[in-house]
């Protein structure tokens, strides 16, 4: 079991938390990170690009010039891509850009990225995200105090204080712990997670461990 420091929003250490090495101290598998990020970015594409093909453009099908005697090339229809407004050959059509990643690989990538942030000292555990008033200024000052102005803030979705105060921050973003993912963690140099939320992440990822690793952790 590894230990992580627990801090408050002023940057003062208020305790420690023990976390599972199999989740926060695992081997960083870069190929899994690449595979999952590629899949997540592809899933964000709309896939609505569309151009008209030869059979879809509204041009005449009549033969342009007679077959022989013109001295030029042989042409049939003006719908070909050789003419202005002609149909495009092999152009884009609407389709889904989905790249499937299996559940084990997805969980392995999440363990890898959490371990990457923990080993680099870029994973900060906060006792709780709360203050007297829901003001963005208070959260901005807190992030400056812990030297993490560019960060992903993770807590349970019921934390309305964090949801409201983080809305106007340009360099930080709030993420519900249920939606924690590889791509969003890698987008920010710092990951700040509430103590209660880190337990939820740990419990979820412990269920995805291979049997040997789970037995070793126990």
C-alpha positions in Angstrom: 0.0 0.0 0.0 1.3 3.4 -0.9 0.6 6.6 1.0 -0.6 9.9 -0.5 -0.8 13.2 1.4 -4.2 14.7 2.0 -4.4 18.5 1.8 -7.0 21.2 2.3 -7.7 24.0 -0.1 -5.0 26.2 1.4 -2.3 23.6 0.6 -1.8 22.5 4.2 -1.4 18.8 4.8 -4.2 17.5 7.0 -3.4 13.7 6.9 -2.5 10.7 4.8 -4.4 8.2 2.8 -3.3 4.6 1.9 -4.0 3.6 -1.7 -3.7 0.3 -3.5 -0.3 -0.1 -5.3 -2.1 -2.2 -8.0 -4.2 0.9 -8.9 -2.0 3.9 -8.2 1.5 2.3 -8.4 1.0 0.0 -11.5 3.2 -0.3 -14.5 2.5 2.5 -17.0 1.6 0.9 -20.3 1.9 3.6 -22.9 0.4 1.5 -25.7 -2.8 1.2 -23.7 -2.9 4.9 -23.1 -2.5 5.5 -26.9 -5.2 3.0 -27.8 -7.8 4.4 -25.4 -7.0 8.1 -26.2 -7.3 7.3 -29.9 -10.7 5.6 -29.3 -12.0 8.5 -27.2 -11.0 11.1 -29.7 -12.5 9.1 -32.6 -15.8 8.8 -30.7 -16.0 12.6 -30.4 -16.1 13.0 -34.2 -19.5 13.6 -35.7 -18.9 11.8 -38.9 -21.3 14.0 -40.9 -19.0 15.1 -43.7 -20.7 14.4 -47.0 -20.1 15.3 -50.7 -22.1 14.3 -53.7 -21.0 11.5 -56.0 -21.5 11.1 -59.7 -25.0 9.6 -59.3 -26.1 12.4 -57.0 -25.2 15.7 -58.8 -27.9 17.5 -60.8 -26.3 17.6 -64.3 -27.2 16.2 -67.7 -26.5 12.6 -68.6 -26.3 13.5 -72.3 -23.1 12.9 -74.2 -21.1 16.1 -74.3 -19.6 15.8 -77.7 -19.8 13.1 -80.4 -17.5 10.2 -80.0 -15.4 10.9 -83.1 -14.3 13.9 -85.1 -14.0 16.6 -82.4 -10.3 16.2 -82.0 -10.6 16.1 -78.3 -10.9 13.4 -75.6 -13.9 11.1 -75.5 -16.5 12.3 -73.0 -19.8 10.8 -71.9 -21.5 12.7 -69.1 -20.9 16.0 -67.4 -21.4 14.3 -64.0 -17.9 13.0 -63.9 -15.3 14.6 -61.6 -13.6 16.1 -64.7 -16.2 18.8 -65.1 -17.1 21.7 -62.8 -19.8 20.7 -60.3 -19.2 17.1 -61.2 -19.5 14.3 -58.6 -16.5 13.6 -56.4 -14.8 10.2 -56.6 -14.5 8.4 -53.2 -15.5 11.4 -51.3 -16.5 11.4 -47.6 -19.9 10.0 -46.6 -21.5 10.0 -43.1 -20.3 7.1 -40.9 -19.3 6.4 -37.3 -15.7 6.7 -36.3 -15.9 4.1 -33.5 -12.7 2.2 -32.4 -13.7 -0.4 -29.9 -11.5 -1.0 -26.8 -12.3 -3.9 -24.5 -13.1 -3.4 -20.9 -9.9 -4.9 -19.5 -7.8 -2.6 -21.7 -9.9 0.4 -20.7 -9.4 -0.4 -17.0 -5.7 -1.1 -17.5 -5.3 2.3 -19.2 -7.0 4.1 -16.3 -4.8 2.4 -13.8 -1.8 3.4 -15.9 -2.7 7.1 -16.1 -3.5 7.3 -12.4 -0.1 5.6 -11.6 1.6 8.0 -14.0 0.2 11.1 -12.2 0.9 9.6 -8.8 4.5 8.7 -9.6 5.2 12.2 -11.0 3.6 13.9 -7.9 0.8 15.3 -10.1 -2.0 13.6 -8.2 -3.3 15.7 -5.4 -5.8 14.5 -2.8 -8.0 17.1 -1.3 -9.9 16.5 2.0 -13.0 18.1 0.4 -14.0 20.7 -2.1 -16.1 23.2 -0.2 -16.1 26.7 1.2 -18.4 29.2 2.8 -19.6 30.7 -0.5 -19.9 29.3 -4.1 -17.5 31.8 -5.6 -15.1 31.2 -8.5 -12.6 33.6 -6.9 -12.3 31.3 -3.8 -11.6 28.2 -5.9 -9.1 30.1 -8.1 -7.2 31.3 -5.0 -7.2 27.7 -3.7 -5.7 26.4 -6.9 -3.0 29.1 -6.8 -2.2 28.1 -3.2 -1.5 24.5 -4.2 0.3 25.5 -7.5 -2.3 23.8 -9.7 -4.1 26.4 -11.8 -4.3 24.0 -14.7 -6.0 20.9 -13.3 -8.8 18.4 -13.6 -11.0 18.5 -10.5 -12.7 15.2 -9.6 -15.4 14.7 -7.1 -18.8 13.2 -6.7 -21.5 14.7 -8.9 -23.5 15.8 -5.9 -20.9 18.5 -5.1 -22.8 21.5 -6.4 -20.2 23.9 -4.9 -17.4 22.6 -7.1 -19.6 22.4 -10.1 -20.7 26.0 -9.9 -17.4 27.5 -8.9 -15.4 25.8 -11.6 -17.6 26.8 -14.5 -15.8 30.1 -15.1 -12.3 28.8 -14.7 -10.4 28.9 -18.0 -7.7 26.4 -17.1 -9.5 24.0 -14.8 -12.5 21.7 -15.2 -14.8 19.7 -13.0 -15.4 16.0 -13.7 -17.9 13.7 -12.0 -15.9 10.8 -10.6 -18.3 8.4 -12.4 -17.0 9.8 -15.7 -13.3 9.7 -14.9 -11.3 8.7 -18.0 -7.9 8.6 -19.5 -8.2 11.4 -22.1 -9.4 14.0 -19.7 -6.7 13.2 -17.1 -4.0 13.5 -19.7 -5.3 16.9 -21.0 -4.3 18.5 -17.7 -0.9 18.5 -16.0 -2.5 18.1 -12.5 -5.2 15.8 -11.2 -6.9 16.9 -8.0 -9.3 14.5 -6.5 -11.5 14.5 -3.4 -10.7 12.0 -0.7 -14.1 10.4 -0.9 -13.9 10.2 -4.7 -10.5 8.5 -4.7 -12.0 5.7 -2.7 -14.7 5.2 -5.3 -12.1 5.1 -8.1 -10.0 2.6 -6.1 -12.9 0.3 -5.3 -14.0 0.3 -9.0 -10.6 -0.5 -10.4 -9.9 -3.1 -7.8 -12.7 -5.1 -9.3 -11.1 -5.0 -12.7 -7.7 -6.4 -11.5 -6.5 -9.7 -12.9 -6.9 -12.5 -10.4 -3.2 -12.8 -9.6 -2.8 -9.1 -9.0 -5.9 -9.0 -6.9 -4.6 -11.9 -4.8 -1.2 -10.2 -4.4 -2.9 -6.9 -3.3 -5.0 -8.8 -0.7 
